[in-house]
Amino acid sequence: MLDNMHFYDFMHKQILVVIALFAGTGIGYLYIGWLYSSSSLPELLWFSLVLLLSFWGYRLHKNFLENDLNMQQKEQWLGQLRYFLFSYFSVWTIMFLIYTSRSDTELHYVAIATQLGVTVVSTTILASQKKLAVFTLVTLMLPLTIYFILVGEFYSYLLAFFTIVLGGVLLYAANNTFNYLIKSQFQAYHDALTTLGNRRYFIELLNDAMKSQKQDHKHIYLLLIDLDHFKTINDTLGHDIGDMLLCQAADRMRTLSKKHQNFVSRLGGDEFCILSTTFATELECLHHASQFAEELLASIRESYHIEEHYLYISASIGVSIISDPKIEASNFIKEADIAMYEAKGRGRNGIIFFNDTLAKHVEWKLEIERLLHFSLQRNEISLTYQPQYNAENEIIGCEVLSRWDNETLGEVSPTEFIPISEKTGFIIELGFYILKEAFLTFKKWEEKGISLQQISINVSMRQLFHYHFINDVKHLCDTYLTKEQRAKIVFEITETSVAEDIAKLITNMKILQDYGIHFSMDDFGTGYSSLSYLRQLPINEIKIDKSFISELHHLEDEEDKCFVQTIFTIAQNLNLRIVAEGIENEEQRQFIVDQKCDILQGYYFSEPVSDEAFETLFLEANRKKTLNSVDDLAL
């Protein structure tokens, strides 16, 4: 069915050209009949047949133009067009037979020239329809060849031979043209690496399926597949291995899709799309979509043996059920894309179906993205400071946290707007604002006698890799902080987001370290290569993720205790400061203190507060400390 995808429009454009050429030329036969014959009846009857066939062709042209045909209907239309073209070309053989049966030699010349002209035109027009071109060529050239043979002269035998040669040349030219069109069509609609259909192929396929859906009201599903961590394989093992992996994964998708009569395409990179056949009910479609997606995911996860490597890869799959043919095809791809990215956001290696809840979630994110760009100019971003304590419950530092209070959205959690700001690039502008405000606050505190050992600020990978970030940090430090003050600044980077370009990251970190900035690895223990990062990155402290601290519900939980103790042992052996966040009760605090933790943080001590509240908290703690010291001296 799809073999002719490229040819429908081409063949449609030829109809009026052929009608204009042949109907216009056919008028000449009326003149010749009037000139050489006492009765022009044969010519009139023949030309009437040409006009009837021309009307048939015009109806086919109009039908294609005015109706939005699906692929099956186009195939039916193309079948009718083949019959029309064969009849239209063959009708000239009638006049050839009539004129060559007459005694006027001039009419023989006219018939021969016309037959040769029609043969050449038919071969050219039908080049995209190989079988029809061959059949029409034989039908037109055979009477001409027989005619020359029946003349019975040496020259006529020679002309018969030349006619056969000409037919062979025309067949050769038509075959070359056909092969070129097939090759061009394949290149236009297929992916060169995997030989699967490409994005253009898939869009046309989806549009066609939705046209059919308007008529039969059936249901289809669409899968968008993205291979997880494929870039890592490309970067570590090379693009040749990556390409072979893509081909093997594509073959698995092709085999499984063929089994279920689905269509698979490669949209680009490591992203694939699969379109199903039709189902009578939405429930049946949903069931088959779930079953197929699970089977596909299991197939992709099976190990790959490429050269000497055994590779394992998973996929994130988004599924969209297509039930409303009035919606644009691109919207359904977008729905599947949204579901696929949701699968990635939930840890990859999973399947997510697009639904109304997910749609609302996406709308919420889009609204956050839209309003976030106006947050700074509307003064909606504020900073809070969560105190950090030592083992003696003294405030020795703080972590800077951002808050966003929007008139429309209300208070938006940093876990929602920070990832969106990173994705959109707004984090660069937002990060600069946070650094500037934090430095100003730190300077103000120092001037008020609020002396801290450190102030921790979260910095994203996108900031660290931005071409202007280092200069911005230097500029802000030079403007607001002394050398001693900037030595107390700690940039927190998350282990789970450490960039793949580790060499560049280390270079940038060392430049900032030379300027006095210290680094902390936040959320330590949640990444997949913790010890490797500890060895490579020039960090000064680690921050144990609060998820591990929250598991210390009871001190008799030996497994959780041992895990946290191991982290402390590693950090202490590497001479790294240790920050424990998420402490919520005295049992947790005491356990952490017993491990000789340097810095403690959590709601057990204080929630994040404004800069004024932090000042009050710090000064009251100092006042209590002073009073206690006086009381101790008095005793």
C-alpha positions in Angstrom: 0.0 0.0 0.0 2.7 2.5 1.0 4.9 1.6 -2.0 3.0 4.2 -4.0 3.0 6.9 -1.3 5.3 9.1 -3.4 3.4 8.5 -6.7 -0.2 9.5 -6.0 0.4 13.2 -6.4 2.7 12.6 -9.4 0.2 10.6 -11.2 -2.6 13.0 -10.4 -0.7 15.9 -12.0 -0.2 13.9 -15.2 -3.9 13.4 -15.9 -4.7 16.9 -17.3 -1.4 16.9 -19.2 -2.3 13.7 -21.0 -5.8 14.9 -21.7 -4.7 18.2 -23.1 -2.0 16.5 -25.2 -4.1 13.7 -26.6 -7.5 15.4 -27.0 -5.7 18.4 -28.6 -3.8 16.1 -31.0 -7.0 14.0 -31.7 -8.6 17.0 -33.4 -6.0 16.6 -36.1 -7.5 13.3 -37.0 -10.8 15.0 -37.8 -9.0 17.3 -40.2 -7.1 14.4 -41.8 -10.5 12.5 -42.2 -12.1 15.4 -43.9 -9.0 15.9 -46.2 -8.4 12.3 -47.3 -11.8 10.6 -47.0 -15.2 11.1 -48.3 -16.7 10.2 -44.9 -15.2 11.4 -41.6 -17.4 9.0 -39.6 -14.6 6.8 -38.3 -12.7 9.8 -37.1 -15.8 11.3 -35.5 -16.6 8.1 -33.7 -13.0 7.7 -32.6 -12.7 11.3 -31.3 -16.0 10.8 -29.4 -14.5 7.8 -27.7 -11.4 10.0 -26.9 -13.7 12.6 -25.4 -15.5 10.1 -23.3 -12.2 8.7 -22.0 -11.0 12.3 -21.3 -14.2 12.9 -19.3 -13.4 9.7 -17.3 -9.9 11.0 -16.6 -11.2 14.4 -15.6 -13.5 12.8 -13.1 -10.6 10.9 -11.6 -8.6 14.1 -11.4 -11.5 15.9 -9.7 -12.2 13.1 -7.3 -8.6 13.1 -6.0 -8.6 16.9 -5.7 -11.8 17.3 -3.9 -11.8 14.3 -1.5 -9.4 13.8 1.3 -8.6 10.1 0.5 -7.0 7.7 2.8 -4.3 5.3 1.7 -6.7 2.5 0.8 -8.9 4.9 -1.2 -5.9 6.2 -3.0 -4.9 2.7 -4.0 -8.4 2.2 -5.4 -8.2 5.5 -7.2 -4.8 4.6 -8.6 -6.2 1.3 -9.9 -8.9 3.1 -11.8 -6.3 5.6 -13.1 -4.3 2.7 -14.5 -7.3 1.4 -16.4 -7.9 4.9 -17.7 -4.4 5.5 -18.9 -4.1 2.1 -20.6 -7.5 2.7 -22.4 -6.4 6.2 -23.3 -3.1 5.1 -24.8 -4.6 2.0 -26.4 -7.4 3.9 -28.2 -4.7 5.3 -30.6 -4.1 1.8 -31.9 -7.7 1.8 -33.3 -6.8 4.7 -35.7 -3.5 3.1 -36.5 -5.3 -0.1 -37.7 -7.9 2.0 -39.6 -5.3 4.2 -41.4 -2.9 1.4 -42.2 -5.7 -0.6 -43.8 -6.3 2.2 -46.3 -4.4 2.6 -49.6 -3.3 6.2 -49.0 0.4 6.0 -48.1 0.2 9.4 -46.4 -2.2 8.0 -43.9 0.2 5.2 -43.1 2.9 7.7 -42.3 0.5 9.6 -40.0 -0.5 6.4 -38.3 3.2 5.3 -37.8 4.3 8.6 -36.5 1.4 8.9 -34.1 1.8 5.4 -32.8 5.5 6.0 -32.1 4.7 9.4 -30.4 2.0 7.8 -28.2 4.5 5.0 -27.3 7.1 7.5 -26.2 4.6 9.6 -24.2 3.1 6.5 -22.5 6.5 5.2 -21.5 7.4 8.6 -20.0 4.1 9.1 -18.2 3.9 5.5 -16.8 7.6 5.3 -15.6 6.4 5.2 -12.0 4.1 2.3 -12.8 6.5 -0.4 -14.1 4.1 -3.2 -14.9 1.6 -0.9 -16.6 4.4 0.8 -18.6 5.7 -2.6 -19.9 2.2 -3.8 -20.8 1.2 -0.6 -22.6 4.5 -0.4 -24.4 4.1 -4.0 -25.8 0.4 -3.2 -26.7 1.5 -0.1 -28.7 4.6 -1.4 -30.3 3.3 -4.9 -31.3 0.9 -3.6 -34.0 3.7 -1.4 -35.4 6.1 -4.3 -35.6 3.6 -6.6 -37.2 2.7 -3.9 -39.8 6.4 -3.6 -40.9 6.7 -7.4 -41.1 3.6 -7.7 -43.2 4.9 -5.1 -45.7 7.3 -8.0 -46.7 10.2 -5.8 -48.0 13.8 -5.8 -46.8 13.6 -2.3 -45.5 10.4 -3.1 -43.6 12.0 -6.1 -41.9 14.8 -3.6 -40.9 12.2 -1.2 -39.6 10.5 -4.0 -37.7 13.9 -4.7 -36.1 14.5 -1.1 -35.3 11.0 -0.9 -33.8 11.9 -3.8 -31.4 15.2 -2.1 -30.6 13.3 1.2 -29.9 10.9 -0.7 -27.7 13.9 -2.2 -25.8 15.5 1.2 -25.4 12.2 2.7 -24.1 11.8 -0.2 -21.7 15.4 0.3 -20.5 14.8 4.1 -20.0 11.5 3.4 -18.2 13.1 0.8 -15.9 16.0 3.2 -15.0 13.5 6.0 -14.3 11.4 3.6 -12.2 14.4 2.5 -10.2 15.5 6.1 -9.6 12.0 7.0 -8.4 11.9 4.0 -6.1 15.4 4.9 -4.7 14.4 8.6 -4.2 11.1 7.5 -2.5 13.0 5.2 -0.2 15.5 7.9 0.7 12.7 10.4 1.3 10.6 8.1 3.5 13.1 5.8 5.2 15.9 6.1 7.8 19.3 5.3 6.2 20.7 3.5 9.3 17.8 1.2 10.4 15.8 1.2 7.0 12.7 1.9 9.1 10.3 4.6 8.0 11.3 8.1 9.0 9.4 11.0 10.6 7.9 12.0 7.2 6.8 8.5 6.6 5.2 8.2 10.0 3.4 11.5 9.8 1.8 10.6 6.5 1.0 7.1 7.8 -0.7 8.7 10.9 -2.6 11.2 8.9 -3.9 8.4 6.6 -4.9 6.3 9.6 -6.9 9.2 11.0 -8.6 9.8 7.7 -9.7 6.1 7.8 -10.8 6.6 11.4 -13.2 9.4 10.4 -15.1 6.8 8.3 -14.9 3.6 10.4 -14.8 5.2 13.9 -12.4 2.7 15.2 -9.5 3.2 17.6 -5.7 3.1 17.2 -2.8 3.6 19.6 0.5 5.3 19.2 3.7 4.5 21.1 6.7 6.9 21.4 9.9 5.0 22.5 13.1 6.7 23.7 16.1 4.5 24.6 17.4 5.3 28.1 20.9 6.5 28.6 21.8 5.8 24.9 24.0 8.9 24.8 26.2 7.3 27.5 26.8 4.3 25.3 27.6 6.5 22.4 30.1 8.6 24.4 31.8 5.7 26.2 31.9 3.0 23.4 31.8 5.2 20.3 29.2 5.9 17.6 29.8 2.7 15.7 28.8 0.6 18.7 25.8 3.0 19.2 24.7 2.6 15.6 24.8 -1.2 15.8 22.8 -1.0 19.1 20.2 1.2 17.3 20.0 -1.3 14.4 19.5 -4.3 16.8 16.9 -2.4 18.8 15.1 -1.4 15.6 15.1 -5.0 14.4 13.4 -6.1 17.6 10.8 -3.4 17.2 10.3 -4.3 13.6 9.9 -8.1 14.4 7.4 -7.4 17.2 5.5 -4.8 15.2 5.2 -7.2 12.3 3.8 -9.9 14.6 1.1 -7.5 15.8 0.6 -5.9 12.4 1.9 -2.5 13.6 4.0 0.1 11.8 7.3 1.3 13.3 9.4 4.3 12.4 12.5 6.0 13.6 11.8 9.7 14.3 15.5 10.5 14.9 18.4 9.8 17.3 17.2 7.1 19.7 13.5 7.9 19.4 11.1 5.6 17.7 7.3 5.6 17.0 4.9 2.7 16.5 1.3 2.9 15.1 -1.2 0.1 15.7 -3.8 -1.4 13.5 -7.5 -0.5 14.3 -9.6 -1.8 17.1 -13.4 -1.9 17.4 -13.6 -0.4 21.0 -11.4 1.9 23.0 -11.2 -0.7 25.8 -9.9 -3.3 23.4 -7.4 -0.8 22.0 -6.2 0.1 25.5 -5.8 -3.6 26.4 -3.7 -4.4 23.3 -1.7 -1.2 23.7 -0.7 -2.2 27.3 0.1 -5.7 26.3 2.2 -4.7 23.3 4.0 -2.0 25.2 5.0 -4.5 28.0 6.1 -7.0 25.4 8.1 -4.3 23.6 9.8 -3.1 26.8 10.8 -6.6 27.7 12.2 -7.2 24.2 14.3 -4.0 24.3 15.6 -4.8 27.8 17.1 -8.2 26.7 20.9 -8.0 26.4 22.7 -7.0 23.2 25.9 -8.7 22.1 27.9 -6.2 19.9 31.4 -7.1 19.1 33.0 -8.0 22.4 30.5 -6.0 24.4 27.4 -7.2 26.3 25.1 -4.2 26.6 21.9 -3.7 28.5 19.5 -0.8 27.8 15.9 0.0 28.7 13.4 2.4 27.3 10.8 5.0 28.3 7.5 4.5 26.4 4.7 7.0 26.1 1.3 5.7 24.9 -1.5 7.8 23.3 -4.9 6.3 22.4 -6.3 7.9 19.3 -10.1 8.1 19.5 -10.9 11.6 18.1 -9.9 11.9 14.4 -10.7 15.6 14.5 -7.6 16.4 16.4 -4.4 17.1 14.5 -2.0 14.1 14.1 0.9 16.2 15.6 -1.2 16.5 18.8 -1.3 12.8 19.3 2.5 12.6 18.8 2.8 15.4 21.4 0.6 13.5 23.8 2.7 10.4 23.5 5.8 12.6 23.8 4.4 14.0 27.1 3.7 10.5 28.4 7.2 9.4 27.4 8.9 12.3 29.2 6.8 11.5 32.2 8.1 8.0 32.1 11.6 9.4 32.1 10.8 11.7 35.0 9.6 8.7 37.0 13.0 6.9 36.7 12.9 5.6 33.1 12.4 1.9 32.1 8.6 2.3 32.2 5.4 2.8 30.3 3.0 5.8 30.8 -0.4 6.3 29.2 -1.5 9.8 28.3 -4.6 10.8 30.2 -6.5 13.8 31.4 -4.7 13.9 34.7 -1.3 13.9 32.9 -2.6 16.6 30.6 -3.6 18.8 33.5 -0.2 18.2 35.0 1.5 19.3 31.8 -0.7 22.3 31.6 0.3 23.2 35.1 4.0 22.9 34.2 3.4 25.0 31.1 1.8 27.7 33.2 4.7 27.6 35.6 7.1 27.9 32.7 5.1 30.9 31.3 4.8 32.8 34.6 8.3 31.9 35.8 9.8 34.3 33.3 8.1 37.2 34.9 8.9 36.2 38.5 12.0 38.3 38.9 10.6 41.5 37.5 7.5 41.1 39.6 9.7 40.5 42.8 8.0 37.2 43.4 11.2 35.2 44.1 12.4 35.4 47.7 15.2 33.6 49.7 14.9 31.7 52.9 17.8 30.4 55.1 17.8 27.1 56.9 20.2 27.2 59.9 23.0 24.6 60.1 24.3 23.5 63.5 27.3 21.9 65.0 27.2 19.1 67.6 26.8 21.6 70.4 23.6 23.0 68.8 25.4 26.3 67.8 24.4 27.9 64.5 27.5 27.8 62.3 26.0 28.3 58.8 22.9 28.1 56.6 21.6 26.8 53.4 20.1 29.4 51.0 16.7 28.2 49.5 14.5 30.0 47.0 10.8 30.4 47.2 8.3 31.6 44.6 4.9 33.1 45.5 2.9 33.9 42.4 -0.4 35.8 42.4 -2.0 33.2 40.1 -0.4 30.0 41.1 0.2 30.7 44.8 3.2 29.2 46.5 5.1 27.0 44.0 7.5 24.4 45.4 11.1 24.6 44.4 10.9 21.0 43.4 8.5 22.1 40.7 9.9 25.4 39.4 13.7 24.7 39.7 13.7 21.8 37.2 11.5 23.8 34.8 13.9 26.8 35.1 16.8 24.4 34.3 15.0 23.0 31.3 14.1 26.4 29.9 17.5 28.0 30.7 15.9 30.5 33.1 18.1 29.1 35.8 20.9 31.3 34.5 19.0 34.5 35.3 17.4 33.1 38.4 20.8 31.7 39.7 22.5 35.1 39.3 19.7 36.7 41.3 20.0 34.1 44.1 23.8 34.5 44.3 23.5 38.3 44.4 20.8 38.3 47.1 22.6 35.7 49.1 25.9 37.6 48.9 24.2 40.8 49.9 22.5 39.1 52.9 25.8 37.5 53.9 27.6 40.8 53.8 24.8 42.5 55.8 25.0 39.8 58.5 28.8 40.1 58.7 28.4 43.8 59.2 26.0 43.1 62.1 28.4 40.7 63.7 26.6 37.6 62.6 29.6 35.5 61.8 29.1 32.2 60.2 31.5 29.5 59.2 29.8 28.9 55.8 26.7 29.8 53.7 25.6 27.0 51.2 24.0 27.9 47.9 22.6 25.3 45.4 24.1 25.6 41.9 22.9 23.6 38.9 25.0 21.9 36.3 23.5 24.3 33.7 24.9 27.2 35.6 28.3 25.6 36.1 28.6 25.0 32.4 27.3 28.4 31.3 30.0 30.3 29.5 29.5 33.4 31.7 29.0 31.8 35.1 32.6 31.9 36.4 32.9 35.6 35.4 29.5 36.3 37.1 30.7 34.7 40.4 34.0 36.6 40.3 32.2 39.8 39.7 29.7 39.3 42.5 32.4 38.2 44.9 34.5 41.3 44.1 31.5 43.6 44.4 30.1 42.3 47.7 32.5 40.0 49.6 35.9 40.2 51.0 38.5 37.4 50.4 37.7 36.0 53.9 34.0 36.1 53.3 34.1 34.3 49.9 36.1 31.6 51.5 32.9 30.8 53.5 30.8 30.3 50.3 29.9 26.7 49.5 28.3 25.8 46.2 26.2 22.6 46.5 26.0 20.4 43.4 23.7 17.4 43.2 25.3 14.0 42.7 22.4 12.8 40.5 22.9 15.7 38.0 26.6 15.6 37.7 27.3 16.3 34.0 28.7 13.8 31.6 31.5 16.1 30.6 33.3 15.5 33.9 36.6 17.0 32.7 35.0 20.4 32.0 33.2 20.2 35.3 36.4 19.6 37.2 38.1 22.4 35.4 35.4 24.9 36.2 35.2 23.8 39.8 39.0 24.2 40.3 38.9 27.7 38.8 36.3 28.7 41.4 38.1 26.9 44.2 41.2 28.9 43.4 39.0 32.0 43.9 38.0 30.8 47.4 34.7 29.0 46.7 34.2 25.6 48.3 32.0 22.7 46.9 29.6 20.3 48.5 28.0 17.2 47.0 24.4 17.4 47.8 22.0 14.4 47.9 25.0 12.1 48.4 24.3 8.4 48.1 21.4 8.8 45.6 23.6 8.7 42.5 25.0 5.6 40.7 28.7 6.3 40.9 29.3 7.9 44.2 32.8 6.7 45.0 33.9 7.5 41.5 32.7 11.1 41.9 34.3 11.4 45.3 37.6 10.4 43.8 37.5 12.7 40.8 35.6 15.9 41.9 37.4 18.6 43.9 34.8 18.8 46.6 35.2 19.8 50.2 32.2 18.3 51.9 29.4 15.8 51.3 25.7 16.2 52.3 24.0 13.0 53.2 20.7 12.8 51.5 17.7 13.3 53.9 16.1 10.1 52.6 18.8 8.1 54.5 18.3 10.1 57.7 14.5 9.7 57.5 15.0 5.9 57.5 16.6 6.1 61.0 13.2 5.7 62.7 14.5 3.4 65.3 18.1 2.9 66.5 17.6 -0.8 66.4 17.4 -0.7 62.6 20.9 -2.0 62.0 20.8 -2.0 58.2 20.1 1.7 57.9 22.5 2.6 60.6 25.3 0.6 58.9 24.7 2.3 55.6 24.9 5.8 57.1 28.0 4.8 59.2 29.7 3.6 56.0 29.1 7.0 54.4 30.6 8.7 57.4 33.6 6.4 57.3 34.3 7.0 53.6 34.0 10.8 54.0 36.2 10.9 57.1 38.9 8.8 55.4 38.8 11.3 52.5 39.0 14.3 54.9 35.7 15.7 53.8 33.3 17.7 56.0 29.9 15.9 56.5 26.5 17.6 56.5 23.5 15.6 57.6 20.2 17.2 56.5 16.6 16.1 57.2 17.1 15.6 61.0 13.6 15.6 62.5 14.0 14.1 66.0 16.4 13.8 68.9 17.2 10.1 68.2 18.4 11.0 64.7 20.3 14.0 66.0 22.1 11.9 68.7 23.0 9.1 66.3 24.4 11.6 63.8 26.4 13.4 66.5 27.8 10.0 67.7 29.2 9.6 64.1 31.1 12.8 64.6 29.1 14.7 62.0 30.4 18.3 61.3 27.2 20.0 60.4 23.5 19.2 61.2 20.4 20.5 59.5 16.7 19.8 59.6 13.3 20.7 60.9 14.3 19.4 64.4 16.4 22.6 64.7 14.6 25.0 62.4 12.6 25.3 59.2 13.9 27.7 56.5 13.3 31.3 57.6 13.6 34.8 56.3 16.8 36.7 56.7 15.3 38.8 59.5 14.1 35.7 61.3 17.5 34.1 60.9 19.2 37.1 62.4 16.8 36.9 65.4 17.4 33.2 65.7 21.2 33.6 65.6 21.3 36.5 68.1 19.0 34.7 70.6 21.1 31.6 70.4 24.2 33.7 71.1 22.5 35.5 73.9 21.5 32.2 75.5 25.1 30.9 75.0 26.4 34.0 76.7 24.0 33.7 79.6 24.9 30.1 80.1 28.6 31.0 80.1 27.9 33.7 82.8 25.9 31.2 84.8 28.7 28.6 84.5 31.3 31.2 85.7 29.0 32.3 88.6 28.9 28.7 89.7 
